[in-house]
Amino acid sequence: MPQRTAVAAIAAPLVVLFLSCVPVQSAERNVIFVITDDESPTLGCYGDPAAKTPAIDAIAKDGVVFDRAFATTASCSASRSVVMSGIHNHRNGQFGHQHHYHKFASFHDIVSLSLPRVMARAGYRTGHIGKYHVAPEAVYHFDTYLKGNGRNAVEMANKCEDFIKSNDRDRPFFLYFGTSDPHRGGGVDKTSESELKPNLFGNKPNRGSFPGVEETFFDPSEVTVPPFLPDTAETREELAQYYQSCSRVDAGVARLVEILREADLYEKTLIVFTSDHGMAFAGGKTTVYEGGLHVPMVVRDPYQERRGFHSQAMISHIDITPSLLDFAGGLDHQKNAPKNMLSAKKFWQERDEALQENRNGNHPFDQYHGRSWMPCLSDPDRPHHDAIMASHTFHEIQMYYPMRVVRDDKYKLIWNIAHPLPYPFASDLWAASSWQAQLAKGNDAPYGQMTVGRYVQRPEFELYDMATDPHESTNLADSPGHADVLEAYQAKLKQLQKKYQDPWIMKWDYE
């Protein structure tokens, strides 16, 4: 007996030593979803020669670049509600901004389809850092809320390190990483010699740097001016600030990748990079022109054998939640809904909350508007949507200007429902030096593909030939030779409004 005890005493530390040498097994199929604030596809992987985005470009080189990815609305809260629900904002109830007096919120019963909720029910631990901007919190609830400076994506990544490397390796993680860059903010660049000073887009004044960030500075003469903006000194100065802010996001992505590699998780993690909508310039943000709706979408799925290509599949922000849930194994393809679907009625009853509220707009939320683009990640020739719909109603609460859009390979139709009204500006876009410089020149001053006056006062319908006129320069709605096209696309738009349960469909009948 004493001999056995001695042997056991020797064996015990050997067992501990052996176990300490066994690598900790991490969970498979993790997800990092990066969503920036007001960023167009101004990335090297999209062919922008001015951009300096090596980290995202490296992910793209080993993943998929969707060349035709679209937001459903170019407004922050409204767009994020679509990203996090798979339901158009005209239906989910988040018609405009969530913060301050704007106070828009999604219907409570979206909880059954909400991205963080369905990922949690699929077995994921869920974490959030950065911009949130949706409501109610109980609907879009994450297990863990992390704090970090939204203007410093490197700091944000460092704040996520413990969450990513958690000892809870039995469950995969889902991290929602929302930067505040490259949104406008931080005042103006007082060192500019221009009368109208450019916005700093969150950059430090006097070419300062955020902690841990090696800032990238841009020469205004070398930036890329998109077709929807006027090529002026004011525009170029603002774009130089915008590009710097975008590069800071890229530095944060680089740090995220570094953390994943340190934890041996890079080959076990889906990385998705996108933006809520296009850049914060008049003609981009808050519009339904290409400058507002066209967004970057870069996806690296380490479980795909075929990677490193561009896809021409037309995808929409309504597809994000079902796609991520599909990757997680939680999507019922036949129902296009979560397999383990939460009963909204039971959920609110158990919480004894919102029992007297209008929780669903008199129609159940039982399936997604979008559908998974996961099959596109293995096939560069696979199509997705034949057409996409966009619906904008509010940005700020003072900005009621409903627009509805149908776009396919051939044409794009915009219905400006409130067309007798002048187009309302977001406060930051109105103050932009790039806009004010042209406004001061009068209504006939050029602004991108149109004039200042044409930008402010819009017709009821805008019809563009996307095959020959991708920059939307010539409105064909009043062209006698396109009357049949206009009628056909009006019918298409009505069909999509009916399919996606748009309350504004009734405007066809009484206005």
Stockholm file with secondary structure:
# STOCKHOLM 1.0

chainA/1-511         MPQRTAVAAIAAPLVVLFLSCVPVQSAERNVIFVITDDESPTLGCYGDPAAKTPAIDAIAKDGVVFDRAFATTASCSASRSVVMSGIHNHRNGQFGHQHHYHKFASFHDIVSLSLPRVMARAGYRTGHIGKYHVAPEAVYHFDTYLKGNGRNAVEMANKCEDFIKSNDRDRPFFLYFGTSDPHRGGGVDKTSESELKPNLFGNKPNRGSFPGVEETFFDPSEVTVPPFLPDTAETREELAQYYQSCSRVDAGVARLVEILREADLYEKTLIVFTSDHGMAFAGGKTTVYEGGLHVPMVVRDPYQERRGFHSQAMISHIDITPSLLDFAGGLDHQKNAPKNMLSAKKFWQERDEALQENRNGNHPFDQYHGRSWMPCLSDPDRPHHDAIMASHTFHEIQMYYPMRVVRDDKYKLIWNIAHPLPYPFASDLWAASSWQAQLAKGNDAPYGQMTVGRYVQRPEFELYDMATDPHESTNLADSPGHADVLEAYQAKLKQLQKKYQDPWIMKWDYE
#=GR chainA/1-511 SS CHHHHHHHHHHHHHHHHHHHHSCCCCCSSEEEEEEESSCCSCSGGGTCSSCCCHHHHHHHHTSEEEEEEECSCSSHHHHHHHHTTSSCHHHHSCCSCCSTTTCCCCCGGGGGTCHHHHHHHTTCEEEEEECCCCSCTTTTCCSEEECCCTTCHHHHHHHTHHHHTCSCTTSCEEEEEECCTTSSCSCBCTTCCSSSCCBCTTCCGGGCCCTTCCCCCCCGGGSCCCTTSCCCHHHHHHHHHHHHHHHHHHHHHHHHHHHHHHTTCGGGEEEEEEESSSCSSTTSTTSCSHHHHEECEEEECTTCSSCSEEEEEEEEGGGHHHHHHHHTTCEETTTTEETTCCCHHHHHHHHTCSTTSCCSTTSCCCSCSSCCCGGGGGCTTCCCCSEEEEEECCSSTTCCCCEEEEEESSEEEEEETTTTSCCCCCHHHHHCHHHHHHHTTCTTSEETTEEHHHHHSCCSEEEEETTTCTTCCCCCTTCGGGHHHHHHHHHHHHHHHHHTTCGGGGHHHHC
#=GC SS_cons         CHHHHHHHHHHHHHHHHHHHHSCCCCCSSEEEEEEESSCCSCSGGGTCSSCCCHHHHHHHHTSEEEEEEECSCSSHHHHHHHHTTSSCHHHHSCCSCCSTTTCCCCCGGGGGTCHHHHHHHTTCEEEEEECCCCSCTTTTCCSEEECCCTTCHHHHHHHTHHHHTCSCTTSCEEEEEECCTTSSCSCBCTTCCSSSCCBCTTCCGGGCCCTTCCCCCCCGGGSCCCTTSCCCHHHHHHHHHHHHHHHHHHHHHHHHHHHHHHTTCGGGEEEEEEESSSCSSTTSTTSCSHHHHEECEEEECTTCSSCSEEEEEEEEGGGHHHHHHHHTTCEETTTTEETTCCCHHHHHHHHTCSTTSCCSTTSCCCSCSSCCCGGGGGCTTCCCCSEEEEEECCSSTTCCCCEEEEEESSEEEEEETTTTSCCCCCHHHHHCHHHHHHHTTCTTSEETTEEHHHHHSCCSEEEEETTTCTTCCCCCTTCGGGHHHHHHHHHHHHHHHHHTTCGGGGHHHHC
//
